Amino acid sequence: MIICALGALALAGCGDDSDDGTEPIATAPAVTQAPTAPPPAPIPTPPPAETAPPVAAPEPEPIAPTSAPNACTTSKAISNLKFTGIPCTQAASVADEWNERIDDCNTIDDPNSPEGYNRTCTVQTYTCRAKRDVKSDARFVACAKGSATLRFTWAPP
């Protein structure tokens, strides 16, 4: 850049021949360039940590109804027994009797029937209503007598 400036000044001094050349030629002061430090070395970036590809969680197996989740012992077809206002043994007794009276209490799988996928029956003075789960063979049963209630899921073993 400095050389270009000097060259431009030198050319400017060369005018036409009519100048008598008595004017001194202006020179630019010498410019010294300060020493520059070498550019900083680039900071090496660590390679990205390799991560294992995400592993898809396996689909859980559907759990067959058992008496394990029940607080009381019931037949294998009864699961998720829950009750209030009734002793455990009596709740299990009502659920087991409902299971034994399957022809009277279970739903009839006929949507043309007045009850369709629902059915009501009386078991040990409890009014029990069964509703068919349309996505499986399970039945959701709710029984009540006064403030005492019990609920359970029935599925064929």
C-alpha positions as CSV (number, residue, x, y, z in Angstrom):
1,M,0.0,0.0,0.0
2,I,2.9,2.3,0.8
3,I,4.6,1.5,-2.4
4,C,1.5,2.3,-4.4
5,A,1.3,5.7,-2.6
6,L,4.9,6.4,-3.5
7,G,4.4,5.4,-7.0
8,A,1.3,7.7,-7.3
9,L,3.3,10.6,-5.9
10,A,6.2,10.0,-8.3
11,L,3.8,9.9,-11.2
12,A,2.2,13.1,-10.0
13,G,5.6,14.8,-10.0
14,C,6.1,14.0,-13.7
15,G,4.0,16.6,-15.3
16,D,4.3,18.0,-18.8
17,D,7.7,19.4,-20.1
18,S,6.7,23.0,-19.3
19,D,7.7,22.6,-15.7
20,D,11.1,23.9,-15.0
21,G,11.7,21.1,-12.5
22,T,12.8,23.5,-9.7
23,E,10.2,22.2,-7.3
24,P,11.5,19.6,-5.0
25,I,9.9,16.2,-5.2
26,A,8.0,15.4,-2.1
27,T,8.8,12.1,-0.6
28,A,6.7,10.4,2.0
29,P,8.3,9.6,5.3
30,A,9.6,6.1,5.6
31,V,7.0,3.9,7.2
32,T,8.2,1.1,9.3
33,Q,5.9,-1.7,9.9
34,A,5.6,-3.0,13.5
35,P,6.5,-6.6,13.8
36,T,3.4,-8.7,14.1
37,A,3.0,-11.7,16.3
38,P,2.2,-14.9,14.6
39,P,-1.5,-15.6,14.5
40,P,-2.6,-17.6,17.5
41,A,-2.7,-21.3,16.9
42,P,-6.3,-22.5,16.5
43,I,-7.6,-24.3,19.5
44,P,-8.2,-27.8,18.6
45,T,-11.7,-28.9,19.2
46,P,-12.2,-32.3,20.6
47,P,-13.9,-34.8,18.3
48,P,-17.6,-35.2,19.1
49,A,-18.1,-37.9,21.6
50,E,-19.6,-40.9,20.0
51,T,-22.9,-41.8,21.5
52,A,-24.6,-45.1,21.1
53,P,-27.7,-44.9,18.9
54,P,-30.9,-44.8,21.0
55,V,-32.2,-48.3,21.7
56,A,-36.0,-48.6,21.3
57,A,-37.6,-49.9,24.4
58,P,-39.3,-53.2,23.8
59,E,-43.1,-53.3,23.8
60,P,-44.3,-54.6,27.1
61,E,-46.1,-57.9,27.0
62,P,-49.8,-57.7,28.0
63,I,-50.3,-58.9,31.5
64,A,-52.8,-61.7,31.9
65,P,-55.3,-61.1,34.8
66,T,-54.2,-62.8,37.9
67,S,-55.0,-62.6,41.6
68,A,-51.5,-61.1,42.3
69,P,-52.7,-57.4,42.1
70,N,-55.7,-58.1,44.2
71,A,-55.6,-57.5,47.9
72,C,-57.7,-60.6,48.4
73,T,-57.4,-64.1,47.0
74,T,-59.8,-64.6,44.0
75,S,-60.1,-66.8,41.0
76,K,-57.6,-66.4,38.2
77,A,-60.1,-64.6,35.9
78,I,-60.5,-61.7,38.4
79,S,-58.0,-58.9,38.5
80,N,-57.7,-55.3,39.8
81,L,-60.1,-55.9,42.7
82,K,-60.8,-52.7,44.5
83,F,-63.4,-52.2,47.2
84,T,-64.6,-49.7,49.8
85,G,-67.0,-50.1,52.7
86,I,-66.8,-53.9,52.5
87,P,-64.3,-56.4,54.1
88,C,-61.7,-58.0,51.8
89,T,-63.1,-61.5,52.2
90,Q,-66.6,-60.4,51.3
91,A,-65.4,-58.5,48.2
92,A,-63.5,-61.6,47.0
93,S,-66.6,-63.7,47.7
94,V,-68.8,-61.4,45.5
95,A,-66.2,-61.3,42.7
96,D,-65.8,-65.1,42.8
97,E,-69.6,-65.7,42.8
98,W,-69.9,-63.3,39.8
99,N,-67.3,-65.4,38.0
100,E,-69.3,-68.6,38.8
101,R,-72.5,-67.1,37.6
102,I,-71.0,-66.1,34.2
103,D,-74.1,-67.1,32.3
104,D,-76.3,-64.8,34.4
105,C,-73.9,-61.9,34.9
106,N,-71.5,-61.7,31.9
107,T,-72.3,-59.5,28.9
108,I,-73.9,-61.1,26.0
109,D,-72.0,-59.6,23.1
110,D,-75.1,-58.8,21.1
111,P,-75.4,-55.1,20.2
112,N,-79.0,-55.8,19.1
113,S,-80.0,-56.9,22.6
114,P,-81.5,-54.2,24.8
115,E,-78.5,-54.5,27.1
116,G,-75.9,-54.9,24.3
117,Y,-72.4,-55.0,25.7
118,N,-73.7,-54.2,29.2
119,R,-75.4,-56.5,31.7
120,T,-76.7,-56.2,35.2
121,C,-77.2,-58.9,37.8
122,T,-77.5,-59.3,41.6
123,V,-74.8,-61.2,43.5
124,Q,-75.2,-61.6,47.3
125,T,-77.6,-58.6,47.4
126,Y,-75.0,-56.4,45.4
127,T,-76.1,-55.0,42.1
128,C,-73.4,-55.7,39.6
129,R,-73.0,-54.1,36.3
130,A,-70.7,-55.6,33.7
131,K,-69.5,-53.7,30.6
132,R,-67.5,-55.4,27.8
133,D,-64.2,-53.9,26.8
134,V,-64.6,-53.5,23.0
135,K,-60.8,-53.9,22.5
136,S,-60.4,-57.2,24.3
137,D,-62.4,-60.0,25.9
138,A,-62.3,-58.4,29.3
139,R,-65.3,-57.2,31.3
140,F,-65.3,-54.3,33.7
141,V,-67.5,-55.1,36.7
142,A,-68.8,-52.6,39.3
143,C,-71.0,-53.8,42.2
144,A,-72.6,-51.7,44.8
145,K,-74.9,-52.0,47.9
146,G,-75.5,-48.8,49.8
147,S,-72.1,-47.1,50.4
148,A,-70.2,-50.4,49.9
149,T,-68.7,-50.8,46.4
150,L,-66.3,-53.1,44.6
151,R,-64.8,-53.1,41.2
152,F,-62.8,-55.7,39.3
153,T,-61.8,-56.8,35.8
154,W,-62.8,-60.2,34.5
155,A,-61.0,-61.8,31.6
156,P,-61.2,-65.4,30.4
157,P,-58.2,-67.3,31.8
